[in-house]
């Protein structure tokens, strides 16, 4: 093992390594080196070099002021927001009014509505690819100013229709996600 | 506010993948091209820059724009990063405009890039889908093509727009790209080709949708004094506008149309607007830009438009938002050939996003570069042929659009 010098003082590469061990010439003295592993790297190409790089995240995610909506799904209730000042009714909850800025309060939405618009996805984001084809709908409710995004179940892909009456159904084993509710033809 | 001019621009060829260059080198290529076009401009004359890219996930690198600033040799000059979904490039262009208009900078570089090939297509779509409400929308089946498909379905219901009219947009834009060597998808198509390509999200097929890309673009903006020193063909930015809408489509109101000067309320007596059929952010952006530019009838007063056609349907919806025709008339507008190269107002002569590609952070700047070359009359020089050159073009509009219309910009450029 080499010893680097600065002036007359030896500079050791690893400060905590006993000097005697390095300086001695006893048989069996350990070479200092990093351990090798058999783990390689997935290589897709060499010119230029293209490797696989994995990255993932777990969030500790709060639903904050929207939490009552997700709790309501566990009781088979669909909750929207009603403005306490201008009476605007939101089918998708928001704690403050988009129109006038006032605080809203929770109210129970009807469980039946109509399809305002729809699509069937035959491809999707990676996370949802295995669920394709699936049908997305925006639901309108009588007397409510805005819409609600959900899945339509029980209708053949590509066969939904604007104006079709639909009703909400709920999962028994809740996931605390908006997919705890979904819609079927009424 | 001082007048602001565009004096130069550069772009890389947009491609499905550019593994031979990382984001820094890509921007450098576009930057060097732009600098070569204004030989009197030296690096020390540049006061600062603005950067745009959409997703840190695509670069696998936070604060990637700092690395570009360094790579271009612009440190320690001021810079900042702009992000705004699909409108990122348009917002960046306007931020550079602000830097010069305010007097803070005399010469400002706007650079943008995206490297979307670094993940698989469907993982890339997942990143993009995270630009929707991740509590209420994404978990239901987050997929931007699905969101736009719901909007077009409603547009079809309200106005009678047809999938064949949408296919005409694809035919036009892929056809224009045959003459644009920077474009990723030049194609000669028929309506049958478009309708028979794989259905992605009903009614949008693969050929109704732009492709993900790697690419970079650079614009150089300057004050009047600097513009006069740098080029004999500067292009003045005469109108700037921007608009927004709620992240969740479900939240959008069903009310009255924001009117342009050449419209009246009676034109839209029974229309509930914007709902989910139109982009009021686009209308707001156009209204502001037209007011600033003194435009009262865009179809008569503009010579071309480069707009955000991530989907064929978006182009039709945007004809209406920009007031090129009334709301509801976008389908007949394309059907009548009004937006072709030889029509009343060529829309997306470059090929648009459908055919050029959509490297998100570069796209809005790419539009500015093509508009600049059109107004300079230098399409022949930069594209190697003049097929796409619009003769005597004096005014062009560029339009940049994000996530179902949550951020939209409109900028109007004029030849001097």
Interface residues (C-beta under 8 A of the other chain):
Chain A: X45 X48 X50 X53 X55 X63 X66 X90 X91 X92 X94 X98 X99 X116 X117 X118 X119 X120 X121 X122 X123 X124 X125 X126 X127 X128 X129 X131 X134 X136 X137 X138 X145 X146 X147 X148 X149 X150 X151 X157 X158 X162 X177 X178 X179
Chain B: X19 X20 X60 X120 X122 X123 X125 X126 X128 X129 X135 X136 X137 X139 X140 X141 X142 X143 X145 X146 X149 X150 X151 X153 X154 X157 X198 X199 X200 X201 X202 X203 X204 X246 X248 X249 X250 X251 X252 X253 X254 X276
